[in-house]
């Protein structure tokens, strides 16, 4: 590969990374109050999931416990962070949250249950159950986002 191609590839990657990271920052730009708080909690959840995945790949269970606990705690209180009138930009919350509150609460509870199972697996030192429970946590996040998040 020539130096010119390497420089071009490096610039392209840099532009992509800047674009991706600025999108995350801009998505939360202007968020205040409870909307900002919930966006930050979801962002932390995403970080926790990435860390858990890494720890599972390395066969390390003990560092997962506080991360899974934080996910479980967030799932338990999540519906409280979506009061009436907290929709609209910059929120990415779907109107479905307010038109189908029982469905949203059920989705949050599914996330809580999956995180609770993950906690049980960690406490039991069962790596196979932990991997399965992690997949369930991630699936519950994805399922909720498909129904209750707009982009």
TIVO-2410 file (N, C-alpha, C; in nm, 3 decimals):
# residues 151
REC num residu      c1      c2      c3 atome chaine
REC   1      X   0.086  -0.117   0.000     N      A
REC   1      X   0.000   0.000   0.000    CA      A
REC   1      X   0.090   0.123   0.000     C      A
REC   2      X   0.057   0.217  -0.086     N      A
REC   2      X   0.139   0.336  -0.097    CA      A
REC   2      X   0.112   0.430   0.019     C      A
REC   3      X   0.204   0.520   0.043     N      A
REC   3      X   0.190   0.618   0.149    CA      A
REC   3      X   0.068   0.705   0.125     C      A
REC   4      X   0.044   0.740   0.002     N      A
REC   4      X  -0.071   0.825  -0.033    CA      A
REC   4      X  -0.202   0.754   0.003     C      A
REC   5      X  -0.212   0.624  -0.027     N      A
REC   5      X  -0.333   0.549   0.007    CA      A
REC   5      X  -0.349   0.535   0.158     C      A
REC   6      X  -0.238   0.516   0.228     N      A
REC   6      X  -0.242   0.504   0.373    CA      A
REC   6      X  -0.290   0.634   0.437     C      A
REC   7      X  -0.241   0.746   0.388     N      A
REC   7      X  -0.285   0.877   0.439    CA      A
REC   7      X  -0.433   0.897   0.411     C      A
REC   8      X  -0.476   0.863   0.291     N      A
REC   8      X  -0.618   0.878   0.254    CA      A
REC   8      X  -0.705   0.791   0.344     C      A
REC   9      X  -0.664   0.666   0.367     N      A
REC   9      X  -0.740   0.575   0.452    CA      A
REC   9      X  -0.747   0.628   0.596     C      A
REC  10      X  -0.635   0.679   0.646     N      A
REC  10      X  -0.631   0.734   0.782    CA      A
REC  10      X  -0.724   0.854   0.795     C      A
REC  11      X  -0.723   0.942   0.695     N      A
REC  11      X  -0.813   1.058   0.697    CA      A
REC  11      X  -0.959   1.014   0.692     C      A
REC  12      X  -0.989   0.915   0.611     N      A
REC  12      X  -1.126   0.866   0.601    CA      A
REC  12      X  -1.173   0.809   0.734     C      A
REC  13      X  -1.090   0.730   0.797     N      A
REC  13      X  -1.125   0.673   0.927    CA      A
REC  13      X  -1.144   0.784   1.030     C      A
REC  14      X  -1.058   0.883   1.029     N      A
REC  14      X  -1.069   0.995   1.124    CA      A
REC  14      X  -1.201   1.069   1.103     C      A
REC  15      X  -1.238   1.092   0.979     N      A
REC  15      X  -1.364   1.162   0.949    CA      A
REC  15      X  -1.483   1.080   0.998     C      A
REC  16      X  -1.479   0.951   0.975     N      A
REC  16      X  -1.587   0.864   1.021    CA      A
REC  16      X  -1.599   0.868   1.173     C      A
REC  17      X  -1.487   0.858   1.242     N      A
REC  17      X  -1.490   0.860   1.389    CA      A
REC  17      X  -1.542   0.992   1.443     C      A
REC  18      X  -1.496   1.101   1.387     N      A
REC  18      X  -1.543   1.233   1.431    CA      A
REC  18      X  -1.693   1.245   1.407     C      A
REC  19      X  -1.738   1.199   1.293     N      A
REC  19      X  -1.880   1.205   1.262    CA      A
REC  19      X  -1.962   1.122   1.360     C      A
REC  20      X  -1.916   1.001   1.388     N      A
REC  20      X  -1.989   0.916   1.482    CA      A
REC  20      X  -1.996   0.977   1.621     C      A
REC  21      X  -1.882   1.024   1.671     N      A
REC  21      X  -1.880   1.079   1.806    CA      A
REC  21      X  -1.953   1.212   1.816     C      A
REC  22      X  -1.946   1.293   1.714     N      A
REC  22      X  -2.018   1.421   1.719    CA      A
REC  22      X  -2.167   1.397   1.713     C      A
REC  23      X  -2.210   1.290   1.645     N      A
REC  23      X  -2.352   1.256   1.640    CA      A
REC  23      X  -2.406   1.222   1.777     C      A
REC  24      X  -2.328   1.149   1.856     N      A
REC  24      X  -2.369   1.115   1.991    CA      A
REC  24      X  -2.380   1.240   2.076     C      A
REC  25      X  -2.283   1.328   2.064     N      A
REC  25      X  -2.286   1.452   2.142    CA      A
REC  25      X  -2.403   1.538   2.097     C      A
REC  26      X  -2.423   1.552   1.967     N      A
REC  26      X  -2.530   1.636   1.917    CA      A
REC  26      X  -2.668   1.578   1.950     C      A
REC  27      X  -2.678   1.447   1.956     N      A
REC  27      X  -2.807   1.386   1.988    CA      A
REC  27      X  -2.854   1.429   2.126     C      A
REC  28      X  -2.762   1.457   2.216     N      A
REC  28      X  -2.797   1.498   2.351    CA      A
REC  28      X  -2.790   1.649   2.369     C      A
REC  29      X  -2.745   1.718   2.265     N      A
REC  29      X  -2.732   1.863   2.272    CA      A
REC  29      X  -2.869   1.925   2.294     C      A
REC  30      X  -2.880   2.007   2.394     N      A
REC  30      X  -3.006   2.074   2.423    CA      A
REC  30      X  -3.093   1.998   2.520     C      A
REC  31      X  -3.058   1.877   2.553     N      A
REC  31      X  -3.137   1.800   2.649    CA      A
REC  31      X  -3.115   1.857   2.788     C      A
REC  32      X  -3.224   1.871   2.861     N      A
REC  32      X  -3.217   1.921   2.998    CA      A
REC  32      X  -3.309   1.838   3.087     C      A
REC  33      X  -3.288   1.852   3.215     N      A
REC  33      X  -3.376   1.788   3.311    CA      A
REC  33      X  -3.380   1.637   3.297     C      A
REC  34      X  -3.499   1.585   3.309     N      A
REC  34      X  -3.516   1.439   3.311    CA      A
REC  34      X  -3.481   1.376   3.176     C      A
REC  35      X  -3.499   1.451   3.067     N      A
REC  35      X  -3.461   1.398   2.935    CA      A
REC  35      X  -3.311   1.377   2.929     C      A
REC  36      X  -3.235   1.474   2.977     N      A
REC  36      X  -3.089   1.462   2.979    CA      A
REC  36      X  -3.048   1.347   3.072     C      A
REC  37      X  -3.112   1.337   3.187     N      A
REC  37      X  -3.078   1.231   3.283    CA      A
REC  37      X  -3.099   1.093   3.221     C      A
REC  38      X  -3.213   1.074   3.156     N      A
REC  38      X  -3.239   0.941   3.100    CA      A
REC  38      X  -3.147   0.912   2.983     C      A
REC  39      X  -3.114   1.013   2.902     N      A
REC  39      X  -3.020   0.992   2.792    CA      A
REC  39      X  -2.883   0.951   2.847     C      A
REC  40      X  -2.842   1.014   2.954     N      A
REC  40      X  -2.714   0.978   3.016    CA      A
REC  40      X  -2.718   0.838   3.074     C      A
REC  41      X  -2.831   0.799   3.133     N      A
REC  41      X  -2.843   0.664   3.189    CA      A
REC  41      X  -2.839   0.559   3.079     C      A
REC  42      X  -2.906   0.587   2.967     N      A
REC  42      X  -2.901   0.493   2.855    CA      A
REC  42      X  -2.760   0.483   2.799     C      A
REC  43      X  -2.692   0.595   2.792     N      A
REC  43      X  -2.554   0.595   2.743    CA      A
REC  43      X  -2.465   0.511   2.836     C      A
REC  44      X  -2.484   0.525   2.966     N      A
REC  44      X  -2.408   0.445   3.062    CA      A
REC  44      X  -2.441   0.297   3.048     C      A
REC  45      X  -2.569   0.268   3.024     N      A
REC  45      X  -2.610   0.129   3.002    CA      A
REC  45      X  -2.536   0.068   2.884     C      A
REC  46      X  -2.526   0.145   2.778     N      A
REC  46      X  -2.456   0.099   2.659    CA      A
REC  46      X  -2.308   0.070   2.690     C      A
REC  47      X  -2.245   0.158   2.765     N      A
REC  47      X  -2.106   0.136   2.806    CA      A
REC  47      X  -2.093   0.010   2.890     C      A
REC  48      X  -2.187  -0.007   2.984     N      A
REC  48      X  -2.184  -0.125   3.070    CA      A
REC  48      X  -2.197  -0.254   2.988     C      A
REC  49      X  -2.284  -0.252   2.888     N      A
REC  49      X  -2.300  -0.371   2.804    CA      A
REC  49      X  -2.172  -0.405   2.729     C      A
REC  50      X  -2.105  -0.303   2.677     N      A
REC  50      X  -1.978  -0.328   2.608    CA      A
REC  50      X  -1.873  -0.387   2.704     C      A
REC  51      X  -1.867  -0.333   2.825     N      A
REC  51      X  -1.772  -0.383   2.924    CA      A
REC  51      X  -1.804  -0.527   2.965     C      A
REC  52      X  -1.933  -0.554   2.986     N      A
REC  52      X  -1.973  -0.690   3.023    CA      A
REC  52      X  -1.934  -0.789   2.913     C      A
REC  53      X  -1.961  -0.752   2.790     N      A
REC  53      X  -1.925  -0.839   2.678    CA      A
REC  53      X  -1.775  -0.869   2.678     C      A
REC  54      X  -1.696  -0.767   2.700     N      A
REC  54      X  -1.551  -0.784   2.704    CA      A
REC  54      X  -1.509  -0.877   2.818     C      A
REC  55      X  -1.566  -0.856   2.936     N      A
REC  55      X  -1.532  -0.941   3.050    CA      A
REC  55      X  -1.572  -1.086   3.025     C      A
REC  56      X  -1.689  -1.106   2.964     N      A
REC  56      X  -1.732  -1.242   2.935    CA      A
REC  56      X  -1.639  -1.309   2.834     C      A
REC  57      X  -1.595  -1.233   2.736     N      A
REC  57      X  -1.502  -1.289   2.637    CA      A
REC  57      X  -1.370  -1.330   2.702     C      A
REC  58      X  -1.334  -1.260   2.809     N      A
REC  58      X  -1.210  -1.290   2.881    CA      A
REC  58      X  -1.233  -1.388   2.997     C      A
REC  59      X  -1.356  -1.433   3.015     N      A
REC  59      X  -1.387  -1.529   3.120    CA      A
REC  59      X  -1.383  -1.472   3.260     C      A
REC  60      X  -1.398  -1.341   3.272     N      A
REC  60      X  -1.392  -1.276   3.403    CA      A
REC  60      X  -1.534  -1.237   3.447     C      A
REC  61      X  -1.579  -1.299   3.555     N      A
REC  61      X  -1.714  -1.273   3.602    CA      A
REC  61      X  -1.722  -1.164   3.709     C      A
REC  62      X  -1.626  -1.159   3.800     N      A
REC  62      X  -1.637  -1.067   3.913    CA      A
REC  62      X  -1.651  -0.920   3.874     C      A
REC  63      X  -1.584  -0.871   3.769     N      A
REC  63      X  -1.602  -0.730   3.735    CA      A
REC  63      X  -1.740  -0.698   3.677     C      A
REC  64      X  -1.815  -0.802   3.642     N      A
REC  64      X  -1.946  -0.781   3.579    CA      A
REC  64      X  -2.052  -0.743   3.681     C      A
REC  65      X  -2.039  -0.790   3.804     N      A
REC  65      X  -2.144  -0.770   3.905    CA      A
REC  65      X  -2.189  -0.624   3.919     C      A
REC  66      X  -2.099  -0.527   3.939     N      A
REC  66      X  -2.148  -0.390   3.955    CA      A
REC  66      X  -2.210  -0.334   3.826     C      A
REC  67      X  -2.163  -0.379   3.712     N      A
REC  67      X  -2.217  -0.333   3.584    CA      A
REC  67      X  -2.359  -0.386   3.563     C      A
REC  68      X  -2.377  -0.516   3.591     N      A
REC  68      X  -2.509  -0.577   3.577    CA      A
REC  68      X  -2.606  -0.519   3.680     C      A
REC  69      X  -2.556  -0.492   3.798     N      A
REC  69      X  -2.639  -0.432   3.903    CA      A
REC  69      X  -2.690  -0.294   3.860     C      A
REC  70      X  -2.601  -0.216   3.797     N      A
REC  70      X  -2.641  -0.084   3.751    CA      A
REC  70      X  -2.747  -0.093   3.641     C      A
REC  71      X  -2.732  -0.191   3.551     N      A
REC  71      X  -2.833  -0.211   3.447    CA      A
REC  71      X  -2.966  -0.249   3.510     C      A
REC  72      X  -2.963  -0.340   3.606     N      A
REC  72      X  -3.085  -0.384   3.674    CA      A
REC  72      X  -3.152  -0.267   3.747     C      A
REC  73      X  -3.072  -0.188   3.817     N      A
REC  73      X  -3.127  -0.072   3.890    CA      A
REC  73      X  -3.191   0.028   3.794     C      A
REC  74      X  -3.127   0.052   3.679     N      A
REC  74      X  -3.182   0.145   3.580    CA      A
REC  74      X  -3.313   0.090   3.523     C      A
REC  75      X  -3.318  -0.038   3.494     N      A
REC  75      X  -3.440  -0.099   3.439    CA      A
REC  75      X  -3.556  -0.085   3.537     C      A
REC  76      X  -3.525  -0.094   3.664     N      A
REC  76      X  -3.630  -0.087   3.766    CA      A
REC  76      X  -3.696   0.051   3.772     C      A
REC  77      X  -3.618   0.156   3.751     N      A
REC  77      X  -3.672   0.292   3.763    CA      A
REC  77      X  -3.697   0.359   3.627     C      A
REC  78      X  -3.659   0.293   3.520     N      A
REC  78      X  -3.667   0.352   3.386    CA      A
REC  78      X  -3.802   0.417   3.355     C      A
REC  79      X  -3.915   0.350   3.378     N      A
REC  79      X  -4.043   0.413   3.343    CA      A
REC  79      X  -4.067   0.548   3.413     C      A
REC  80      X  -4.009   0.566   3.530     N      A
REC  80      X  -4.025   0.692   3.603    CA      A
REC  80      X  -3.957   0.809   3.531     C      A
REC  81      X  -3.865   0.780   3.441     N      A
REC  81      X  -3.791   0.882   3.369    CA      A
REC  81      X  -3.860   0.925   3.240     C      A
REC  82      X  -3.986   0.882   3.223     N      A
REC  82      X  -4.062   0.917   3.104    CA      A
REC  82      X  -4.198   0.975   3.143     C      A
REC  83      X  -4.197   1.085   3.221     N      A
REC  83      X  -4.325   1.145   3.257    CA      A
REC  83      X  -4.391   1.210   3.135     C      A
REC  84      X  -4.520   1.228   3.143     N      A
REC  84      X  -4.593   1.300   3.038    CA      A
REC  84      X  -4.524   1.432   3.010     C      A
REC  85      X  -4.516   1.467   2.883     N      A
REC  85      X  -4.456   1.594   2.844    CA      A
REC  85      X  -4.306   1.592   2.827     C      A
REC  86      X  -4.244   1.475   2.844     N      A
REC  86      X  -4.098   1.469   2.830    CA      A
REC  86      X  -4.058   1.409   2.694     C      A
REC  87      X  -4.150   1.424   2.599     N      A
REC  87      X  -4.119   1.379   2.464    CA      A
REC  87      X  -4.072   1.499   2.381     C      A
REC  88      X  -4.057   1.482   2.256     N      A
REC  88      X  -4.010   1.592   2.170    CA      A
REC  88      X  -3.858   1.598   2.169     C      A
REC  89      X  -3.806   1.667   2.072     N      A
REC  89      X  -3.661   1.677   2.054    CA      A
REC  89      X  -3.598   1.749   2.172     C      A
REC  90      X  -3.481   1.708   2.213     N      A
REC  90      X  -3.391   1.611   2.152    CA      A
REC  90      X  -3.417   1.466   2.194     C      A
REC  91      X  -3.525   1.442   2.265     N      A
REC  91      X  -3.557   1.307   2.309    CA      A
REC  91      X  -3.575   1.215   2.189     C      A
REC  92      X  -3.533   1.092   2.205     N      A
REC  92      X  -3.551   0.989   2.102    CA      A
REC  92      X  -3.663   0.893   2.141     C      A
REC  93      X  -3.738   0.931   2.243     N      A
REC  93      X  -3.846   0.846   2.291    CA      A
REC  93      X  -3.963   0.847   2.192     C      A
REC  94      X  -4.014   0.730   2.166     N      A
REC  94      X  -4.128   0.716   2.075    CA      A
REC  94      X  -4.256   0.754   2.149     C      A
REC  95      X  -4.352   0.812   2.079     N      A
REC  95      X  -4.482   0.841   2.141    CA      A
REC  95      X  -4.550   0.714   2.195     C      A
REC  96      X  -4.506   0.599   2.146     N      A
REC  96      X  -4.559   0.470   2.190    CA      A
REC  96      X  -4.541   0.451   2.341     C      A
REC  97      X  -4.439   0.515   2.399     N      A
REC  97      X  -4.416   0.505   2.544    CA      A
REC  97      X  -4.538   0.555   2.620     C      A
REC  98      X  -4.596   0.664   2.571     N      A
REC  98      X  -4.710   0.725   2.641    CA      A
REC  98      X  -4.843   0.669   2.594     C      A
REC  99      X  -4.849   0.619   2.472     N      A
REC  99      X  -4.975   0.561   2.424    CA      A
REC  99      X  -4.990   0.415   2.467     C      A
REC 100      X  -4.879   0.352   2.501     N      A
REC 100      X  -4.881   0.213   2.546    CA      A
REC 100      X  -4.792   0.199   2.670     C      A
REC 101      X  -4.829   0.265   2.779     N      A
REC 101      X  -4.744   0.261   2.898    CA      A
REC 101      X  -4.728   0.120   2.956     C      A
REC 102      X  -4.830   0.037   2.946     N      A
REC 102      X  -4.819  -0.100   2.997    CA      A
REC 102      X  -4.714  -0.178   2.918     C      A
REC 103      X  -4.712  -0.157   2.787     N      A
REC 103      X  -4.612  -0.224   2.703    CA      A
REC 103      X  -4.472  -0.177   2.737     C      A
REC 104      X  -4.457  -0.047   2.759     N      A
REC 104      X  -4.325   0.007   2.795    CA      A
REC 104      X  -4.280  -0.045   2.931     C      A
REC 105      X  -4.372  -0.048   3.026     N      A
REC 105      X  -4.337  -0.101   3.158    CA      A
REC 105      X  -4.300  -0.249   3.150     C      A
REC 106      X  -4.369  -0.323   3.066     N      A
REC 106      X  -4.337  -0.465   3.048    CA      A
REC 106      X  -4.198  -0.481   2.985     C      A
REC 107      X  -4.164  -0.394   2.892     N      A
REC 107      X  -4.032  -0.401   2.828    CA      A
REC 107      X  -3.922  -0.368   2.930     C      A
REC 108      X  -3.945  -0.268   3.013     N      A
REC 108      X  -3.847  -0.234   3.117    CA      A
REC 108      X  -3.834  -0.349   3.217     C      A
REC 109      X  -3.947  -0.412   3.249     N      A
REC 109      X  -3.942  -0.525   3.343    CA      A
REC 109      X  -3.869  -0.644   3.283     C      A
REC 110      X  -3.885  -0.667   3.153     N      A
REC 110      X  -3.811  -0.775   3.086    CA      A
REC 110      X  -3.660  -0.750   3.096     C      A
REC 111      X  -3.621  -0.623   3.082     N      A
REC 111      X  -3.480  -0.587   3.095    CA      A
REC 111      X  -3.434  -0.610   3.239     C      A
REC 112      X  -3.517  -0.573   3.334     N      A
REC 112      X  -3.486  -0.596   3.476    CA      A
REC 112      X  -3.466  -0.746   3.503     C      A
REC 113      X  -3.559  -0.828   3.453     N      A
REC 113      X  -3.550  -0.972   3.477    CA      A
REC 113      X  -3.424  -1.032   3.414     C      A
REC 114      X  -3.393  -0.989   3.293     N      A
REC 114      X  -3.272  -1.039   3.226    CA      A
REC 114      X  -3.147  -0.999   3.304     C      A
REC 115      X  -3.143  -0.875   3.351     N      A
REC 115      X  -3.028  -0.829   3.430    CA      A
REC 115      X  -3.022  -0.903   3.564     C      A
REC 116      X  -3.137  -0.933   3.620     N      A
REC 116      X  -3.143  -1.007   3.745    CA      A
REC 116      X  -3.087  -1.149   3.725     C      A
REC 117      X  -3.122  -1.211   3.614     N      A
REC 117      X  -3.067  -1.343   3.583    CA      A
REC 117      X  -2.916  -1.336   3.564     C      A
REC 118      X  -2.870  -1.230   3.501     N      A
REC 118      X  -2.726  -1.210   3.485    CA      A
REC 118      X  -2.659  -1.198   3.621     C      A
REC 119      X  -2.720  -1.123   3.711     N      A
REC 119      X  -2.665  -1.111   3.847    CA      A
REC 119      X  -2.658  -1.248   3.915     C      A
REC 120      X  -2.764  -1.327   3.901     N      A
REC 120      X  -2.767  -1.461   3.959    CA      A
REC 120      X  -2.653  -1.546   3.903     C      A
REC 121      X  -2.633  -1.538   3.772     N      A
REC 121      X  -2.525  -1.616   3.707    CA      A
REC 121      X  -2.389  -1.575   3.760     C      A
REC 122      X  -2.369  -1.447   3.780     N      A
REC 122      X  -2.241  -1.396   3.832    CA      A
REC 122      X  -2.220  -1.448   3.975     C      A
REC 123      X  -2.325  -1.435   4.057     N      A
REC 123      X  -2.315  -1.482   4.195    CA      A
REC 123      X  -2.291  -1.633   4.202     C      A
REC 124      X  -2.346  -1.707   4.105     N      A
REC 124      X  -2.330  -1.852   4.100    CA      A
REC 124      X  -2.200  -1.893   4.031     C      A
REC 125      X  -2.129  -1.795   3.978     N      A
REC 125      X  -2.005  -1.818   3.903    CA      A
REC 125      X  -2.026  -1.916   3.787     C      A
REC 126      X  -2.139  -1.898   3.719     N      A
REC 126      X  -2.176  -1.984   3.606    CA      A
REC 126      X  -2.156  -1.907   3.476     C      A
REC 127      X  -2.042  -1.928   3.411     N      A
REC 127      X  -2.006  -1.853   3.291    CA      A
REC 127      X  -2.104  -1.878   3.177     C      A
REC 128      X  -2.151  -2.000   3.161     N      A
REC 128      X  -2.244  -2.031   3.052    CA      A
REC 128      X  -2.378  -1.960   3.073     C      A
REC 129      X  -2.428  -1.965   3.196     N      A
REC 129      X  -2.552  -1.894   3.226    CA      A
REC 129      X  -2.532  -1.744   3.210     C      A
REC 130      X  -2.416  -1.694   3.250     N      A
REC 130      X  -2.387  -1.550   3.237    CA      A
REC 130      X  -2.389  -1.508   3.090     C      A
REC 131      X  -2.330  -1.588   3.004     N      A
REC 131      X  -2.329  -1.556   2.861    CA      A
REC 131      X  -2.471  -1.556   2.805     C      A
REC 132      X  -2.549  -1.655   2.843     N      A
REC 132      X  -2.688  -1.663   2.798    CA      A
REC 132      X  -2.769  -1.544   2.851     C      A
REC 133      X  -2.750  -1.513   2.978     N      A
REC 133      X  -2.823  -1.401   3.039    CA      A
REC 133      X  -2.781  -1.269   2.976     C      A
REC 134      X  -2.654  -1.255   2.944     N      A
REC 134      X  -2.607  -1.133   2.877    CA      A
REC 134      X  -2.678  -1.116   2.743     C      A
REC 135      X  -2.688  -1.226   2.667     N      A
REC 135      X  -2.760  -1.219   2.539    CA      A
REC 135      X  -2.905  -1.177   2.560     C      A
REC 136      X  -2.966  -1.224   2.668     N      A
REC 136      X  -3.104  -1.186   2.698    CA      A
REC 136      X  -3.115  -1.038   2.736     C      A
REC 137      X  -3.016  -0.989   2.810     N      A
REC 137      X  -3.016  -0.846   2.844    CA      A
REC 137      X  -3.006  -0.762   2.716     C      A
REC 138      X  -2.911  -0.797   2.631     N      A
REC 138      X  -2.893  -0.723   2.506    CA      A
REC 138      X  -3.017  -0.732   2.418     C      A
REC 139      X  -3.079  -0.850   2.414     N      A
REC 139      X  -3.201  -0.867   2.334    CA      A
REC 139      X  -3.316  -0.784   2.389     C      A
REC 140      X  -3.324  -0.773   2.521     N      A
REC 140      X  -3.432  -0.692   2.580    CA      A
REC 140      X  -3.412  -0.544   2.550     C      A
REC 141      X  -3.287  -0.501   2.546     N      A
REC 141      X  -3.259  -0.363   2.507    CA      A
REC 141      X  -3.302  -0.339   2.362     C      A
REC 142      X  -3.260  -0.428   2.275     N      A
REC 142      X  -3.291  -0.414   2.132    CA      A
REC 142      X  -3.442  -0.417   2.108     C      A
REC 143      X  -3.510  -0.507   2.173     N      A
REC 143      X  -3.655  -0.518   2.157    CA      A
REC 143      X  -3.726  -0.390   2.200     C      A
REC 144      X  -3.684  -0.336   2.313     N      A
REC 144      X  -3.745  -0.212   2.362    CA      A
REC 144      X  -3.716  -0.097   2.266     C      A
REC 145      X  -3.594  -0.089   2.217     N      A
REC 145      X  -3.559   0.020   2.124    CA      A
REC 145      X  -3.640   0.011   1.996     C      A
REC 146      X  -3.668  -0.109   1.950     N      A
REC 146      X  -3.744  -0.123   1.827    CA      A
REC 146      X  -3.886  -0.071   1.843     C      A
REC 147      X  -3.943  -0.086   1.961     N      A
REC 147      X  -4.081  -0.043   1.984    CA      A
REC 147      X  -4.093   0.098   2.042     C      A
REC 148      X  -3.995   0.139   2.120     N      A
REC 148      X  -4.013   0.260   2.200    CA      A
REC 148      X  -3.905   0.367   2.179     C      A
REC 149      X  -3.832   0.359   2.068     N      A
REC 149      X  -3.728   0.459   2.040    CA      A
REC 149      X  -3.738   0.504   1.896     C      A
REC 150      X  -3.722   0.633   1.875     N      A
REC 150      X  -3.720   0.688   1.740    CA      A
REC 150      X  -3.582   0.740   1.710     C      A
REC 151      X  -3.544   0.733   1.585     N      A
REC 151      X  -3.416   0.786   1.541    CA      A
REC 151      X  -3.437   0.866   1.417     C      A
***
